[in-house]
Amino acid sequence: MWKKNYIFTNKKHSNRAIMSTILGGLSLVSLGIVTYLSYSQGGVMHGGYGVTGVLATIYSLIGLILGILTLREKDIYRIFPVLGTILNVVALGGVSFLLYLGSRL
């Protein structure tokens, strides 16, 4: 007979961690689209592009805070908090890089 191994756990996916991952993905996608559109128009940016960059920064900061707070919780799966934190740090790094390039040109 085959022995069945079941593991029962109280772990769950945190809603805050999932929201952190969504905000990080949304920030990266919106920054990528704005960067591409600006590049395709020869570096000319419209006011809406700047607003999108500011909103992406705000989303990244909120997502980073949610990801860090969720990492401190117990009895949760770690995939979404880690993924959300990484995505938001990359998005904030992208915003910082774009601001640095803008100040150097």
DSSP file (Angstrom, degrees, kcal/mol; ACC not computed):
  #  RESIDUE AA STRUCTURE BP1 BP2  ACC     N-H-->O    O-->H-N    N-H-->O    O-->H-N    TCO  KAPPA ALPHA  PHI   PSI    X-CA   Y-CA   Z-CA
    1    1 A M              0   0    0      0, 0.0     2,-0.4     0, 0.0     0, 0.0   0.000 360.0 360.0 360.0 144.1    0.0    0.0    0.0
    2    2 A W        -     0   0    0      1,-0.0     2,-0.5     2,-0.0     0, 0.0  -0.663 360.0-131.3 -82.2 136.1    1.1    3.5   -0.7
    3    3 A K        -     0   0    0     -2,-0.4     2,-0.5     2,-0.0    -1,-0.0  -0.774  17.9-141.3 -88.4 128.1    1.5    5.8    2.2
    4    4 A K        -     0   0    0     -2,-0.5     2,-0.7     2,-0.0    -1,-0.0  -0.787  10.6-158.0 -93.1 125.8   -0.3    9.1    1.8
    5    5 A N        +     0   0    0     -2,-0.5     2,-0.4     2,-0.0    -2,-0.0  -0.906  14.1 178.6-106.5 113.1    1.6   12.1    3.1
    6    6 A Y        -     0   0    0     -2,-0.7     2,-0.6     2,-0.0    -2,-0.0  -0.924  12.6-161.1-112.3 137.6   -0.6   15.1    3.8
    7    7 A I        -     0   0    0     -2,-0.4     2,-0.5     2,-0.0    -2,-0.0  -0.970   6.1-162.3-119.3 117.8    0.7   18.3    5.3
    8    8 A F        +     0   0    0     -2,-0.6     2,-0.3     2,-0.0    -2,-0.0  -0.848  17.8 171.6 -99.7 132.8   -1.9   20.5    6.8
    9    9 A T        -     0   0    0     -2,-0.5    -2,-0.0     2,-0.1     0, 0.0  -0.938  40.2-140.8-139.6 159.0   -0.8   24.1    7.3
   10   10 A N        +     0   0    0     -2,-0.3    -1,-0.0     2,-0.1    -2,-0.0   0.306  62.4 126.0 -99.5   6.7   -2.3   27.4    8.3
   11   11 A K        +     0   0    0     65,-0.1     2,-0.3     1,-0.0    65,-0.2  -0.323  33.3 172.5 -68.0 149.5   -0.3   29.4    5.8
   12   12 A K  B     -a   76   0A   0     63,-0.8    65,-1.8    65,-0.0     2,-0.5  -0.946  38.8 -96.2-147.6 166.3   -2.1   31.6    3.4
   13   13 A H        -     0   0    0     -2,-0.3     2,-0.2    63,-0.2    65,-0.1  -0.790  43.8-127.3 -87.0 127.3   -1.4   34.2    0.7
   14   14 A S     >  -     0   0    0     -2,-0.5     4,-1.9    63,-0.4     5,-0.1  -0.531   1.7-142.0 -77.7 138.6   -1.7   37.7    2.2
   15   15 A N  H  > S+     0   0    0     -2,-0.2     4,-2.3     1,-0.2     5,-0.2   0.861 103.6  54.8 -66.6 -35.5   -3.9   40.2    0.4
   16   16 A R  H  > S+     0   0    0      2,-0.2     4,-2.1     1,-0.2    -1,-0.2   0.878 107.2  50.4 -65.7 -36.6   -1.4   42.9    1.1
   17   17 A A  H  > S+     0   0    0      2,-0.2     4,-2.1     1,-0.2    -2,-0.2   0.897 110.1  49.1 -68.9 -39.7    1.4   40.9   -0.5
   18   18 A I  H  X S+     0   0    0     -4,-1.9     4,-2.2     1,-0.2    -2,-0.2   0.905 111.5  49.9 -64.9 -40.4   -0.7   40.3   -3.6
   19   19 A M  H  X S+     0   0    0     -4,-2.3     4,-2.6     2,-0.2    -2,-0.2   0.875 108.1  53.8 -65.4 -36.9   -1.5   44.0   -3.8
   20   20 A S  H  X S+     0   0    0     -4,-2.1     4,-2.2     2,-0.2    -2,-0.2   0.908 109.5  47.8 -61.9 -42.5    2.2   44.8   -3.5
   21   21 A T  H  X S+     0   0    0     -4,-2.1     4,-2.4     2,-0.2    -2,-0.2   0.899 112.1  49.3 -66.5 -40.9    2.9   42.6   -6.4
   22   22 A I  H  X S+     0   0    0     -4,-2.2     4,-2.7     2,-0.2    -2,-0.2   0.923 111.6  48.6 -64.2 -44.4    0.2   44.1   -8.5
   23   23 A L  H  X S+     0   0    0     -4,-2.6     4,-2.3     2,-0.2    -2,-0.2   0.890 111.8  50.0 -64.4 -38.9    1.3   47.7   -7.7
   24   24 A G  H  X S+     0   0    0     -4,-2.2     4,-2.3     2,-0.2    -2,-0.2   0.923 112.9  45.8 -64.8 -43.9    4.9   46.7   -8.6
   25   25 A G  H  X S+     0   0    0     -4,-2.4     4,-2.5     2,-0.2     5,-0.2   0.907 112.8  50.4 -64.3 -42.0    3.9   45.2  -11.9
   26   26 A L  H  X S+     0   0    0     -4,-2.7     4,-2.4     1,-0.2     5,-0.2   0.896 111.0  49.5 -63.0 -40.9    1.7   48.2  -12.7
   27   27 A S  H  X S+     0   0    0     -4,-2.3     4,-2.4     2,-0.2     5,-0.2   0.927 112.5  46.6 -64.6 -45.5    4.5   50.6  -12.0
   28   28 A L  H  X S+     0   0    0     -4,-2.3     4,-2.3     2,-0.2    -2,-0.2   0.914 114.0  47.3 -64.4 -42.5    7.0   48.7  -14.1
   29   29 A V  H  X S+     0   0    0     -4,-2.5     4,-2.4     2,-0.2    -2,-0.2   0.931 113.4  47.3 -65.7 -44.9    4.6   48.4  -17.0
   30   30 A S  H  X S+     0   0    0     -4,-2.4     4,-2.4    -5,-0.2     5,-0.2   0.892 112.9  49.1 -66.4 -38.3    3.5   52.1  -16.9
   31   31 A L  H  X S+     0   0    0     -4,-2.4     4,-2.4    -5,-0.2    -1,-0.2   0.898 111.4  50.3 -65.9 -39.2    7.2   53.2  -16.7
   32   32 A G  H  X S+     0   0    0     -4,-2.3     4,-2.4    -5,-0.2    -2,-0.2   0.913 111.9  46.7 -63.6 -42.7    8.1   51.0  -19.6
   33   33 A I  H  X S+     0   0    0     -4,-2.4     4,-2.7     2,-0.2     5,-0.2   0.925 113.7  47.7 -66.1 -44.5    5.3   52.3  -21.8
   34   34 A V  H  X S+     0   0    0     -4,-2.4     4,-2.3     2,-0.2     5,-0.2   0.900 113.0  48.9 -64.8 -40.4    6.0   56.0  -20.9
   35   35 A T  H  X S+     0   0    0     -4,-2.4     4,-2.3    -5,-0.2    -1,-0.2   0.922 112.9  47.4 -65.1 -43.4    9.7   55.5  -21.6
   36   36 A Y  H  X S+     0   0    0     -4,-2.4     4,-2.6    -5,-0.2    -2,-0.2   0.928 112.6  48.4 -63.6 -45.2    9.0   53.8  -24.9
   37   37 A L  H  X S+     0   0    0     -4,-2.7     4,-1.0     1,-0.2    -2,-0.2   0.894 112.8  48.2 -64.6 -39.2    6.5   56.5  -26.0
   38   38 A S  H  <>S+     0   0    0     -4,-2.3     5,-2.9    -5,-0.2     6,-0.5   0.904 113.3  47.7 -66.4 -41.3    8.9   59.3  -25.1
   39   39 A Y  H ><5S+     0   0    0     -4,-2.3     3,-1.5     1,-0.2    -2,-0.2   0.894 108.9  53.3 -66.4 -39.7   11.8   57.6  -26.9
   40   40 A S  H 3<5S+     0   0    0     -4,-2.6    -1,-0.2     1,-0.3    -2,-0.2   0.726 107.4  52.8 -70.3 -19.7    9.7   56.9  -30.0
   41   41 A Q  T ><5S-     0   0    0     -4,-1.0     3,-0.6    -3,-0.3    -1,-0.3   0.154 125.9 -98.0-100.5  18.5    8.7   60.6  -30.2
   42   42 A G  T < 5S-     0   0    0     -3,-1.5    -3,-0.2     1,-0.2    -2,-0.1   0.751  76.8 -53.8  77.7  24.5   12.3   61.8  -30.1
   43   43 A G  T 3 <S+     0   0    0     -5,-2.9     2,-0.5     1,-0.3    -1,-0.2   0.456  96.4 140.1  90.2   1.1   12.5   62.6  -26.4
   44   44 A V    <   -     0   0    0     -3,-0.6     2,-0.4    -6,-0.5    -1,-0.3  -0.673  33.8-164.1 -81.2 124.9    9.5   64.9  -26.4
   45   45 A M        -     0   0    0     -2,-0.5     2,-0.2    -3,-0.1   -11,-0.0  -0.910   7.7-147.6-113.2 137.3    7.4   64.3  -23.3
   46   46 A H    >>  -     0   0    0     -2,-0.4     4,-1.1     1,-0.1     3,-1.0  -0.523  34.2-103.3 -90.5 166.3    3.8   65.4  -22.8
   47   47 A G  H 3> S+     0   0    0      1,-0.3     4,-1.9     2,-0.2     5,-0.2   0.818 118.8  62.3 -61.3 -31.6    2.5   66.4  -19.3
   48   48 A G  H 3> S+     0   0    0      1,-0.2     4,-2.1     2,-0.2    -1,-0.3   0.813  97.1  58.1 -65.0 -30.0    0.6   63.1  -19.0
   49   49 A Y  H <> S+     0   0    0     -3,-1.0     4,-2.0     2,-0.2    -1,-0.2   0.901 106.2  48.5 -66.9 -39.9    3.9   61.2  -19.1
   50   50 A G  H  X S+     0   0    0     -4,-1.1     4,-2.2     2,-0.2    -2,-0.2   0.895 110.3  50.9 -66.0 -40.2    5.2   63.1  -16.1
   51   51 A V  H  X S+     0   0    0     -4,-1.9     4,-2.6     1,-0.2    -1,-0.2   0.892 109.0  52.1 -63.6 -39.1    1.9   62.5  -14.2
   52   52 A T  H  X S+     0   0    0     -4,-2.1     4,-2.4     1,-0.2    -1,-0.2   0.893 108.7  50.7 -63.6 -39.4    2.3   58.8  -15.1
   53   53 A G  H  X S+     0   0    0     -4,-2.0     4,-1.9     2,-0.2    -2,-0.2   0.894 111.0  48.0 -64.7 -40.4    5.8   58.8  -13.7
   54   54 A V  H  X S+     0   0    0     -4,-2.2     4,-2.3     2,-0.2    -2,-0.2   0.920 112.9  48.0 -66.3 -43.6    4.7   60.4  -10.5
   55   55 A L  H  X S+     0   0    0     -4,-2.6     4,-2.8     1,-0.2    -2,-0.2   0.887 109.9  52.7 -64.6 -38.2    1.8   57.9  -10.1
   56   56 A A  H  X S+     0   0    0     -4,-2.4     4,-2.2     2,-0.2    -1,-0.2   0.883 109.4  49.9 -64.1 -37.2    4.2   55.1  -10.8
   57   57 A T  H  X S+     0   0    0     -4,-1.9     4,-2.3     2,-0.2    -2,-0.2   0.916 111.7  47.2 -65.9 -43.2    6.5   56.4   -8.0
   58   58 A I  H  X S+     0   0    0     -4,-2.3     4,-2.4     2,-0.2     5,-0.2   0.922 112.6  49.6 -64.4 -44.2    3.6   56.6   -5.6
   59   59 A Y  H  X S+     0   0    0     -4,-2.8     4,-2.7     1,-0.2    -1,-0.2   0.898 110.9  50.4 -60.8 -40.5    2.4   53.1   -6.4
   60   60 A S  H  X S+     0   0    0     -4,-2.2     4,-2.5     2,-0.2    -2,-0.2   0.905 110.1  49.1 -66.3 -41.2    5.9   51.8   -6.0
   61   61 A L  H  X S+     0   0    0     -4,-2.3     4,-2.2     2,-0.2    -2,-0.2   0.926 114.0  45.5 -64.2 -44.0    6.3   53.4   -2.6
   62   62 A I  H  X S+     0   0    0     -4,-2.4     4,-2.5     1,-0.2    -2,-0.2   0.922 114.3  49.0 -64.4 -43.5    3.0   52.1   -1.4
   63   63 A G  H  X S+     0   0    0     -4,-2.7     4,-2.5    -5,-0.2    -2,-0.2   0.872 110.1  51.5 -63.8 -37.7    3.8   48.6   -2.8
   64   64 A L  H  X S+     0   0    0     -4,-2.5     4,-2.4     2,-0.2     5,-0.2   0.913 110.4  48.2 -65.8 -42.6    7.2   48.6   -1.2
   65   65 A I  H  X S+     0   0    0     -4,-2.2     4,-2.5     2,-0.2    -2,-0.2   0.926 113.2  48.0 -62.9 -44.4    5.7   49.5    2.2
   66   66 A L  H  X S+     0   0    0     -4,-2.5     4,-2.1     1,-0.2    -2,-0.2   0.908 112.1  49.8 -62.6 -41.7    3.0   46.7    1.8
   67   67 A G  H  X S+     0   0    0     -4,-2.5     4,-1.8     2,-0.2    -2,-0.2   0.911 112.5  46.0 -64.4 -42.9    5.6   44.2    0.8
   68   68 A I  H  X S+     0   0    0     -4,-2.4     4,-0.8     2,-0.2    -2,-0.2   0.909 112.9  49.8 -68.1 -41.6    7.9   44.9    3.7
   69   69 A L  H >< S+     0   0    0     -4,-2.5     3,-0.5     1,-0.2     4,-0.3   0.886 111.6  49.2 -63.5 -37.1    5.1   44.9    6.2
   70   70 A T  H >< S+     0   0    0     -4,-2.1     3,-1.3     1,-0.2    -1,-0.2   0.827 101.4  62.9 -72.8 -31.0    3.9   41.6    4.9
   71   71 A L  H 3< S+     0   0    0     -4,-1.8    -1,-0.2     1,-0.3    -2,-0.2   0.770  99.1  57.0 -63.0 -23.7    7.4   40.1    5.0
   72   72 A R  T << S+     0   0    0     -4,-0.8    -1,-0.3    -3,-0.5    -2,-0.2   0.595  88.3  98.6 -83.9 -10.9    7.2   40.5    8.8
   73   73 A E    <   -     0   0    0     -3,-1.3     3,-0.3    -4,-0.3     2,-0.3  -0.346  67.8-132.4 -75.0 157.9    4.0   38.5    9.2
   74   74 A K  S    S+     0   0    0      1,-0.2     3,-0.1    -2,-0.1    -1,-0.1  -0.713  77.7  28.6-106.4 161.7    4.1   34.9   10.2
   75   75 A D  S    S+     0   0    0     -2,-0.3   -63,-0.8     1,-0.2     2,-0.3   0.873  90.2 117.8  57.9  44.1    2.3   31.9    8.7
   76   76 A I  B    S-a   12   0A   0     -3,-0.3     2,-0.3   -65,-0.2    -1,-0.2  -0.942  71.9-104.0-130.2 157.5    2.2   33.2    5.2
   77   77 A Y        -     0   0    0    -65,-1.8   -63,-0.4    -2,-0.3     3,-0.2  -0.625  28.2-145.7 -75.5 142.1    3.6   32.0    1.9
   78   78 A R  S  > S+     0   0    0     -2,-0.3     4,-1.9     1,-0.2     5,-0.3   0.491  75.4  88.5 -92.4  -5.3    6.6   34.1    1.0
   79   79 A I  H  > S+     0   0    0      1,-0.2     4,-2.4     2,-0.2     5,-0.2   0.933  91.3  41.7 -65.7 -47.1    6.4   34.2   -2.8
   80   80 A F  H  > S+     0   0    0     -3,-0.2     4,-2.8     2,-0.2     5,-0.2   0.897 114.0  49.7 -72.1 -40.3    4.2   37.3   -3.1
   81   81 A P  H  > S+     0   0    0      0, 0.0     4,-2.1     0, 0.0    -1,-0.2   0.922 116.2  43.2 -63.6 -40.0    5.8   39.5   -0.5
   82   82 A V  H  X S+     0   0    0     -4,-1.9     4,-2.5     2,-0.2    -2,-0.2   0.934 116.4  47.0 -69.1 -45.4    9.3   38.8   -1.9
   83   83 A L  H  X S+     0   0    0     -4,-2.4     4,-2.6    -5,-0.3     5,-0.2   0.915 113.6  48.8 -62.7 -43.4    8.1   39.3   -5.5
   84   84 A G  H  X S+     0   0    0     -4,-2.8     4,-2.2     2,-0.2    -1,-0.2   0.901 111.7  48.8 -63.3 -41.7    6.2   42.5   -4.7
   85   85 A T  H  X S+     0   0    0     -4,-2.1     4,-2.2    -5,-0.2    -2,-0.2   0.919 113.0  47.3 -65.0 -43.4    9.2   43.9   -2.8
   86   86 A I  H  X S+     0   0    0     -4,-2.5     4,-2.4     2,-0.2    -2,-0.2   0.928 112.3  49.3 -64.5 -45.5   11.6   43.1   -5.7
   87   87 A L  H  X S+     0   0    0     -4,-2.6     4,-2.2     1,-0.2    -1,-0.2   0.899 112.9  47.3 -61.2 -40.9    9.2   44.6   -8.3
   88   88 A N  H  X S+     0   0    0     -4,-2.2     4,-2.4     2,-0.2    -1,-0.2   0.869 110.9  50.5 -72.0 -35.7    8.8   47.8   -6.4
   89   89 A V  H  X S+     0   0    0     -4,-2.2     4,-2.3     2,-0.2    -2,-0.2   0.912 111.7  48.8 -66.2 -40.9   12.5   48.2   -5.7
   90   90 A V  H  X S+     0   0    0     -4,-2.4     4,-2.3     2,-0.2    -2,-0.2   0.907 111.4  49.9 -64.1 -41.1   13.2   47.8   -9.4
   91   91 A A  H  X S+     0   0    0     -4,-2.2     4,-2.3     2,-0.2    -2,-0.2   0.915 111.8  47.4 -64.7 -42.6   10.4   50.3  -10.3
   92   92 A L  H  X S+     0   0    0     -4,-2.4     4,-2.4     1,-0.2    -1,-0.2   0.876 111.2  51.9 -65.9 -36.0   11.8   52.8   -7.9
   93   93 A G  H  X S+     0   0    0     -4,-2.3     4,-2.6     2,-0.2    -2,-0.2   0.891 108.8  51.2 -64.0 -39.3   15.3   52.2   -9.3
   94   94 A G  H  X S+     0   0    0     -4,-2.3     4,-2.5     2,-0.2    -2,-0.2   0.905 110.3  48.0 -64.3 -42.4   13.9   52.8  -12.8
   95   95 A V  H  X S+     0   0    0     -4,-2.3     4,-2.3     2,-0.2    -2,-0.2   0.919 112.8  49.0 -63.8 -43.0   12.4   56.1  -11.7
   96   96 A S  H  X S+     0   0    0     -4,-2.4     4,-2.3     1,-0.2    -2,-0.2   0.905 111.2  50.0 -62.7 -41.4   15.6   57.1  -10.1
   97   97 A F  H  X S+     0   0    0     -4,-2.6     4,-2.7     2,-0.2    -2,-0.2   0.909 110.8  48.8 -64.0 -42.7   17.6   56.2  -13.2
   98   98 A L  H  X S+     0   0    0     -4,-2.5     4,-2.3     2,-0.2    -2,-0.2   0.889 111.9  49.1 -65.2 -39.0   15.2   58.2  -15.4
   99   99 A L  H  X S+     0   0    0     -4,-2.3     4,-1.7     2,-0.2    -1,-0.2   0.887 111.3  50.1 -66.7 -38.2   15.5   61.2  -13.2
  100  100 A Y  H  X S+     0   0    0     -4,-2.3     4,-1.4     2,-0.2    -2,-0.2   0.933 111.6  47.6 -64.8 -45.9   19.3   60.9  -13.1
  101  101 A L  H  X S+     0   0    0     -4,-2.7     4,-1.1     1,-0.2    -2,-0.2   0.891 110.5  53.2 -62.8 -38.1   19.4   60.7  -16.9
  102  102 A G  H  < S+     0   0    0     -4,-2.3    -1,-0.2     1,-0.2    -2,-0.2   0.843 109.3  47.9 -65.7 -33.3   17.1   63.7  -17.2
  103  103 A S  H  < S+     0   0    0     -4,-1.7    -1,-0.2     1,-0.2    -2,-0.2   0.755 110.7  52.1 -79.0 -23.1   19.3   65.8  -15.0
  104  104 A R  H  <        0   0    0     -4,-1.4    -2,-0.2     1,-0.2    -1,-0.2   0.667 360.0 360.0 -86.4 -17.6   22.4   64.9  -16.9
  105  105 A L     <        0   0    0     -4,-1.1    -1,-0.2    -5,-0.1    -2,-0.1   0.461 360.0 360.0 -92.2 360.0   21.2   65.7  -20.4
